[in-house]
Amino acid sequence: QVQLVESGGGLVQAGGSLRLSCAASGRTNSRLFMAWFRQAPGKERAFVAAISWNGGATYYEDSVKARFTISRDNAKNSVYLQMNSLKPEDTAVYYCAASLRGTYYSPTSYDSWGQGTQVTVSS
């Protein structure tokens, strides 16, 4: 099992930037596919971005593709989400997820989750 802890959320004005971090512990010697999801109030958890175990492949939801960047540092067992040009509609709890047993954009494909970090973008 892998334990995940997110950090870096907060309150930012529209157009600003935030960098989320996710630290993994436990079975981090496995080649983990990592992802970020988000959940806004009253909505289902939605895919944001994903990265392969070696960083060679990245995937993004269309609305964040030009603004967000996912990266990882396997030496630190960490994955990051750099979020630029933030919009009020980006407001959500952001979750880090690990492992992959199916399609990268489906929450059911991941069996390890962090507790989430709140991102609030004011207009």
N, C-alpha and C positions, 0 to 999 in steps of 0.2 A: 504494500500500500504506500501511496505517496501523500504526504501532507503538504498543503499549499497555503501560503500566507501572503495576501495582497497588501500593498501600501501605496501611498501617493495620491489618493483621492483628495477632494476638497472643493471649495467654492471658487469659481473663476468667472470673469466677465466674458461675454461673447467676443470671439476673436482671440482669446487667450490660449495658453497652452498648459498642459499637465503631462507628467510622465508617471505612469503606473508601473509598479514593480511587483513581481511575484517570486517569492523564494520557495524552493522545493526542498523537502527533506524526506528521509525514508528510502524507498527503493529508487533512488535517483541514478543508479548505475544502469538502468534500463534505458533504451532509446525511446524517450518519451516524445510524443507529438503533443504540443502545447497550444492552447488557444485562449482567447478572451471572449467572453460573452457579456451581455448587459441585459438588465431587466428594469424597465421603467414602471412606475406605479400603474397597476391595472393591466399590464401587458405581459406577454409570455417572455421567457428568457430567449434572447436573440443572439445569433452569431455576430461577432465583430471582426476577428482576425485569428489566423492560425499560422503555426510555423512548424516545419518538420524538425526531426531530432537534431539534424546538423545545420539547420538554418538555410538549407539549400532551396527550400520551397516555402513560399508565403502565400497566404490567401486572405482576401479582404471582402467584407460586405461592401456593396457598391457605394453606399452613401458615405463611407469613410475612406475609400480607396485613395483619394488624393490628399487626405489630411492626416491619417494615422499611419504609424510605422510600427510593426512588431519586430522584435529582435530577441536574441537570447545569448547568454553567456554560460556555456556548459561548465566552465571551470568554477563558476559561482552558483551553479544550479539555479539560475534565475532567468526569467523571461520578462520583457519590458513592453510597454505600449506607450509610444510617444504620440500624444494627441495635440495637434495644432489646429488653428482656426476653429476653435470649438464653437458650437451652436447650442442654443437652448434645448433643441431636440436631442442633444447628446446626453442630457441629464438622465442618470440612471445609476443603479448599483452595478458595478463592474466586477465580474467574477473571472478568476483564472481557473483553467481546467487542464487536466493532463490525461494522457493515454488516448488511445483511439481504437475503437473496436468497430468502426463503421465509417460513415461519411463525416468529414471534418466539420461541417456546418450544423450538425444535429447535436443538441445537448445530450441525447441518449447515448451518444458514442463515447462519452467520457465518463470515467468511473472515479475520478478524484477531483474535488472542487475546493476552492478556498471559501472563506467566509464572506467575501465581497468587500468592496470599498466604494463609498458614495462619491459620485461626481455630480456637482451641481453647476450649471452654466446659467448665469443671469443675463437677461437681455438689456 
